[in-house]
């Protein structure tokens, strides 16, 4: 049985920067949970950040690149550089996926860790731009296919492909 790495907040765990969760209630997601496929991870918590914590954004985001590889940093709205924590959490998420044998992930869109198609632009104005979060970029570079919570049918199709 294929395992799926999943953002803990999507499972209803209150781990987001504001102490909230973003639970997914889709039937497909619930079936995967019941089957024991889901492997939860919150890269930001794994990297040592607390809940709650100041919001953070990649500044400036570079699509498909890891911060520090291209000069980008992850900064909080109070000016604290949290790049090291985000990178540590991404590495732990990758190790978690490898230990579980997960070749697929469903992660929270727009997050500086987990965004798969877009992230906030670093201005803290709510502006989103094309790009990947740190964890998504690392997982993708390791061959793990990442989907957002808005792409469950696509994730299910890929899962079926992996299991065929």
C-alpha positions in Angstrom: 0.0 0.0 0.0 1.3 3.4 -1.0 1.7 5.9 1.8 1.0 9.6 1.4 3.0 12.3 3.2 0.5 15.0 4.3 0.6 18.4 6.0 -0.5 17.9 9.6 -2.8 21.0 9.4 -4.8 19.2 6.7 -5.5 16.4 9.2 -7.0 19.0 11.6 -4.0 19.5 13.8 -3.6 23.1 15.1 0.0 23.6 13.9 -0.3 26.5 11.6 1.5 29.8 12.4 -1.7 31.2 13.9 -2.4 28.0 15.9 -5.2 27.0 13.6 -5.8 23.9 11.4 -7.0 23.7 7.8 -8.8 20.3 7.9 -9.7 18.6 4.6 -13.1 16.9 4.8 -13.2 15.4 1.3 -14.4 11.8 1.1 -11.2 10.7 -0.8 -9.0 12.2 1.9 -11.1 10.5 4.6 -10.8 7.1 2.8 -7.0 7.5 2.7 -7.0 8.3 6.4 -9.2 5.2 7.2 -6.8 3.0 5.1 -3.9 4.2 7.1 -2.1 5.8 4.1 -1.5 9.2 5.6 1.8 10.1 7.1 1.5 13.5 8.9 4.3 16.1 9.0 4.5 19.8 9.9 7.9 20.8 8.6 7.8 24.1 10.5 7.2 22.4 13.8 9.8 19.7 12.9 12.3 22.5 12.2 11.8 23.8 15.7 9.3 26.6 15.3 6.6 27.1 17.9 2.8 27.4 17.7 1.8 30.1 17.4 4.6 31.9 15.6 4.9 35.0 13.5 3.9 34.6 9.8 6.8 33.9 7.5 7.3 34.4 3.8 10.0 33.6 1.2 11.7 36.8 0.2 12.1 36.9 -2.7 10.6 33.6 -3.8 12.2 31.9 -6.8 10.1 29.2 -8.3 11.5 25.7 -7.8 14.5 26.8 -5.8 15.3 26.3 -2.2 16.1 29.4 -0.2 19.8 29.7 0.6 20.5 28.0 -2.8 19.6 31.2 -4.6 20.0 33.9 -2.0 16.3 33.9 -1.0 15.5 33.9 2.8 12.5 33.0 4.8 11.6 36.0 7.0 8.9 36.6 9.6 6.8 39.8 9.5 8.9 41.0 12.5 12.2 40.6 10.5 13.5 37.4 12.0 15.3 35.1 9.6 13.9 31.6 10.0 15.5 30.1 6.9 17.5 27.5 8.9 14.4 26.3 10.7 12.4 25.9 7.4 15.3 24.1 5.8 15.7 21.7 8.8 12.0 21.0 8.7 12.1 20.3 5.0 14.9 17.8 5.5 13.0 16.1 8.3 9.9 15.9 6.1 12.0 14.3 3.3 13.4 11.8 5.8 9.8 11.1 7.1 8.6 10.4 3.6 11.6 8.1 2.9 11.1 6.1 6.1 7.4 5.7 5.2 8.2 4.8 1.6 5.9 7.7 0.4 6.3 8.7 -3.2 3.4 11.1 -3.1 2.5 14.1 -0.8 -0.5 16.3 -0.3 0.6 19.6 1.2 -1.0 22.9 2.1 -1.0 25.4 -0.8 0.6 28.8 -0.4 2.6 27.9 2.7 6.3 28.9 2.6 7.0 25.2 3.5 4.3 23.3 1.6 3.0 25.5 -1.2 3.2 23.5 -4.5 2.1 26.1 -7.1 2.1 29.5 -5.3 3.6 31.2 -2.2 3.3 34.6 -0.7 5.6 37.1 -2.3 7.5 38.2 0.9 5.8 41.6 1.2 3.3 40.4 3.8 0.5 42.0 1.8 -1.3 38.8 1.0 0.1 38.8 -2.6 0.6 35.3 -4.0 3.1 34.5 -6.8 4.0 31.3 -8.6 6.4 29.2 -6.6 7.1 26.3 -4.3 7.6 26.2 -0.6 10.8 24.9 0.8 9.6 21.4 1.7 7.8 21.0 -1.7 11.0 22.0 -3.6 13.1 19.5 -1.6 10.5 16.6 -1.9 10.2 17.3 -5.7 13.9 17.3 -6.2 14.0 13.9 -4.5 11.4 12.5 -6.8 8.3 12.7 -4.6 5.3 14.1 -6.4 3.5 16.9 -4.4 -0.1 17.9 -4.8 -2.0 20.6 -3.0 -5.2 20.0 -1.0 -7.1 21.3 -4.1 -5.7 18.5 -6.3 -7.1 15.4 -4.6 -8.5 13.9 -7.8 -5.1 14.3 -9.5 -3.4 12.8 -6.4 -5.8 9.9 -6.5 -5.0 9.3 -10.2 -1.3 9.3 -9.5 -1.8 7.0 -6.6 -3.6 4.6 -8.8 -0.8 4.8 -11.3 1.8 4.0 -8.6 -0.2 1.0 -7.4 -0.9 -0.4 -10.8 
